[in-house]
Amino acid sequence: AMGAPAWASAGLLLASWLCALGFGWAVRSGWSQRFAEPMLLSAQAALMLLVGALHYLLLDRYRALVIGPVVLLLAFCMFRLERRSILRLVAWTLGCFLLASGIGWCGWPLRFDGRSELLHLGTLLLCIPGIGLLGLQMSAVRQRLERERLRLQEALAEIERLATRDALTDLPNRRHAEQALDAALARLRRLGEPLALALVDLDRFKLVNDQHGHAVGDAVLRRLAELAGQTLRRTDLLARWGGEEFLLLMAGGEAPQGLERLQAAVRANDQPLPFRFSAGWVEARPEDTPESLLERADAARTGGRLDEAE
């Protein structure tokens, strides 16, 4: 080394290892999550590049060996960083090595040969901006892929919504209701969670369509969905089962109160047209299948009353 004691280089290596361990602890412990860049990649790279520049200053004729690891480190970071971080890191790297070379050239001109320094700096000035340019291109590609991924997620969510929602009322459709019923029966058998099922049917709905038109009939269906959203609990599931028929899943024992609240809201409704519904509800049993539960609920449905099947 250029007049520097051997322990200086060893101490620098030890300090860099301790810093690396500190960064590792910060990331693994979750402490770094408070920062915009939780992996602290920019900070780690900046510190290691500074250590590389100090080694370049300390080493004598072997200092050119530092350039290779520096270029590799910078290339690795460029594939993970955003545009602004890439530009900062490129400027930091060039600044550190230009400063180290200038200090060595001015302080120890015999050990820092001008021709060698020009060759080293030329290599750095050629490689580092080139790596930075590649990193900027990769960052642009990564951002474009991320935007495409988000758009794809939104499209898939919309497709799933369309596949499980009724287009007219925006309630869950029959397919979604069947899946929810299967899952609720499984929870009843496995965890003992009580379940009640009700079938709700609008009274004389065909007469509404015949006398007032299908547009009014559609408005009545949408109004029932709105009233259900206002009166039922968030844990209840009202789905359009087909035509003017709806299926309601509720916690066991809550069905009478929920249906009475919905019935009261329907009686008070005058938009777009007064209407009524009939409903029959049943408590699910562990041995029930979806078919048997629906059969018992259908049997409980009588004109205008809210009955439970025997």
N, C-alpha and C positions, 0 to 999 in steps of 0.2 A: 504494500500500500504506500501511497505517496507521503511518507513521513507520519502517517496516522498509525497509532498503536493497533496491534491485532485485535485487542479487545473491543475497539470501536466497531469494527464490522460484525464481530460476534454479538455485541450488545444490540446492534441494529437488527440483526436476525431475531434475537430473543424478543425484542420489543415488538417486532412485526408478528411473531407467533402469539404473543400475549394479546395483541390487538385482534388477531383472527379469532382467538378463543373468546374474547369479549363479544365480538360480533356474533359468533355462533350462539353464545348464551342469550344474547338479546333477541335473536330470531326464534330460538327454540322455546324460550320462556314466554314468548308473546309480548314482551316489553316493547318491541319495535312496532307493534300494531298501531301505536298512536301516531306514527308518521305516515306521510302520503305514500312512501315506498317502503312497505313493511319488511322486505328482504334486505333493505339497506345496501343494495348492490352498488349504487353510485358512490356511497361513502366508503365502502370496502375497496372498490376499485381505485378511488382517489388516494386512499392511504397506501395501498400497495404500489401504485405508480410513484408516489412520493418516495417510498422506500427504495424503489428501483432507481430513481434519480440520485438518491444519496449513495447507493452502492456504486453507481456510475462515477460519482465524484470520488469515492474512496479507493476504488480499484485502480490499478495501474494499467499495465498493458492488456489485462483481461477484461477491461470494462466493456468492450464490444459485445461480450457474451450476455450483457444485460439486455441488449436490444431485442433479441429473440423472444425471451419470456415476456417482455413488455408488450410486444406486438401481439403475442398469443393471448395475453390477458385482456388487452383492449378488444381484440376480435371476439373473444368469448362474451364480453360485456355488451358489445354492440347489438347482439341478437336478442337482448333482454330489455334494453332501455328504450325510453321514449325519446322523441326528437330533441327536446330541450336538454335532457340529460346527456345525450350523445354529443351535442355541440359543446356543452360545458366540459365534458371529459376530454374531448379532443384538445380544446384550448388549454386545459389543465396539464395534460401530458406534454404538449409542446412547450408550454411555459416552464415546467419543472426541468426538462432536459436542456432547454436553451440556457436556463439560469445555471444549472450544474455545469454545463460545458463552459459558459462564460467565466464562472468562478474558477474553474480549473485552469482555463487558458490564461487568465490574468494572474492567478496566484502561483501557478506552477507551470510556467511556459515550457520548461524542459521536459516535463512528463506528459503534457498535453500537446502533442505534435499537431501543428495547424492542418496539415494535409489529412491526417487521420480524423481529426475533429470534423473537418468539412465532409469527409466521407460518411462518418457516423450521423452527423446532422442531416446530410442529404438523404440518407436512408430513412431516417425518422420523418423528415418532411415529405418524403414520397409515400411511405407506408401508412402513417397515421391518418392524414387526411383521406387517403383512399379507403381505409377501413371505416372512417367516419362516414364517407359517402355511401358505402355499402350498408352501414348501419341505418342511415336515414332511409334508404330504400326499403330495407327490411322492416323498419318501423312503420312505413307507409303501408306495406303489404299486411303487416300484422293488424293495423288499425282497420284496414278494409275488410279483412277476414272477421274481425270482431264485430264490425257493423253488419256483415252478412249473417254472422251467427245470431245476433240479436234479432235481425229481421226474420230469420228462420224460426227462432223461438216464438216470436209474435205470431207468425203465420201458423205454426203448429198449435199454439194456444187458441187461435181463432178457429182453426179446423176442429179442434176438440170441443170448443164451445158450441159450434154449429152442429156437431154430431150428437151432443147431449142436451141441447136446448130446443124448446119448441119455438118455431119462428114467429108464431102469432102472439103468444102470451109471454114469451121469454122465460117460461117456467122450465124446469127439467122435463125432458120428454120421457116416453115410455122406456126407452133403452136405459136411460140413466136411472129411472125408478126401479127397474128390474135389478140392476146392479146394486143399488142401495138397499133393496129389500133382501137380497141374498146376503149382503154384508151384515145387515142388522140381525137377521136370523142366526148367522154364525156367531155374532157377539152374544146373542141370547143363550145359545147352547154352551159357549165357552166361558163366558163371564157372568152369565145370569142377568144381563142388562134387559130390563122389561121393555116390551115393544107393543104398540097398538097400531093397528092399520084401519083406515077408514076409506070407503069408496064414496065419493061425492058426485052427485048427478044433478045437473040443472033441470028443473021442472019445466015441462012443455017447451023445450028449446026449439023443437021443430016448428011449433006455432009461431015463435018469435021470428024465425027465419022466413016463414011463409007470409006473415002479416007485415013485417017491418023490413025485410030484406036481409041478405047475408052480411052487409056492412054493419048493421045494428047488432046482428048476432055475434059478429067478431068483436064488436065493442063490448058486448056483455061478457064474453069470455075474458077479454083483457081486464075488464073492471073487476071480475072475481079474483083474478090474479093479483091486482093492486090491493084489494081489500085483504086478501090473505097475507100479503107482505106486511100490511099495517097491523094485523091483529095476531097472527101466529108468532110463535117464538122462533128465534134464529136456528134453534136446533131441530125444529120441525121441517119436514120436507113435503111440500105440495107439488105434485107433478101432473102434467096433462097426460091422462091415460089413453084418451082417444075420444074424438068428437067433443061432446059436452060432459064427458066423464073425467074425474080427477081422482088421483090416489094420494092419500095423506098418511105419512109415517110420523108417529109421535112416540114419546116415552110412555110406557104403560101407566095407566091411571090418569093421564093428562088429556086423553082424547075427548071426554065429555065437555070439559071446560073449554078446550080449544075450539071444538065445533060450535059450542054455544056462543063464544065470542065472535066467531066468523058469521054465525047465523044472525046475531044481533047487528053486525056491521052491514050485512046484506039487507036486512029489513029496513035499516036507516038509509039505504042507498036510493037515490033517485036519478042517477046518471049512468048510462044514457037512457036506461029503462029499468023500472022495478023488475026484479026477478027473485026467484026462490030456488032452494036446492034441497034435495033429500040426501041423507047419508046413513050408512050403517057402519058400525065399527066393531072390532073384535080385539081381544087381548091375545097376543101370540103365545103359543105353547112350545116347549122345546122340541116336541115331535112334529110340529107343523112344517109343511113345505110351502113354498110360495103359492102353489096351486090350491092347497087346502085352506090356507089363510084367506086367499081371495074368494074362494067359494063361501066361506063362512061370513065374510064381510058383505058379499053380495046378497046372501040370504037375510042379513040383518037390515038391509036397506029397504025401508018401507016409506009410504007416501008422507013425506014432510016430517016424520019423526026421526029423532036421533037415537037409534036403538043399538044395543049390543046383542050379538047372537048368543044363543044359549050354547 
